[in-house]
Amino acid sequence: MAIDFSALRKQRDMIDKILSLASDPEASSLLEKLVIEKKTEKSEITLRPAVVPRGAPRRAPRKAKGRNSQRGAQISAVRMAVAARSGQFTVGEIGADLRARGFDIKNLAVSRVLQRLAEKTHELHVAARGEGSNPNRYEKTEQFRAA
């Protein structure tokens, strides 16, 4: 009994083409713009922002914890929303921007990403510490790198 590998070869060739596009900075940014999280009208399929790292292995990626299927998708999405803003911003403003673009993300997740960018990578800093019902206000630093 012979096994037909033609379908697998075709998929492997398509993945190779996608990886070669992802290695080009211009094509990579275009891919990121095209692949957005959006529920289609005909089905319940959800497309998520995908960033293919250079030299990605050909094995299946590990399952990420949480709602997003790609590792780092939330950080990339928040970076993209922060890059579009100037001056100070809050968690709620970034969350509203992302939800307006079709991302399914809660403010708690946005808050954790902003805290990570502020405390670990120093790409943001807390411009005004929030008290009570007033939220923290963040600003970009010189180390900030867009998604």
Secondary structure, DSSP 8 states (H G I E B T S, - for coil): -----HHHHHHHHHHHHHHHHHHSHHHHHHHHHHS--EE-SS---EE------TT--SS-----SSS-SSTTHHHHHHHHHHHT--S-B-HHHHHHHHHHTT----HHHHHHHHHHHHHTS-SEEEEE---TTS--EEEE-TT----
